[in-house]
């Protein structure tokens, strides 16, 4: 579970669905860079784990909406804290990565 919840796209889906219901296309638009396949897989995994609720409507054209379940809602503060930590520390992280890469990628 920790691996799934800590996954990049899972974190972003949970963030996008916090406090609102979105259709698949709206989610995909919100999550820049996610492929249709990856978003579908992520939503299915989160639905299977009880984090996301999928509501399909018998309409033409078909309409499917996603929102967080009560269990998913319990993750929103944690996900927000992780997101805030990442935003706060991104410059330091990039600096450490650069230093590490220089040290480990140089010949010798």
NORTA-V106190 format. One line per field, one symbol per residue. ss: DSSP state (@ for helix, = for strand, . for the rest). A space follows every 50 residues. Layout:
ss->???
//
This chain:
ss->.@@@@@.@@@@@@@@@@....==@@@@@@@.....@@@@@@@@@@@@@.. .======.....======.@@@@..@@@@@@@@@@@@@@@@@@@@@@@@@ @@@@@...
//
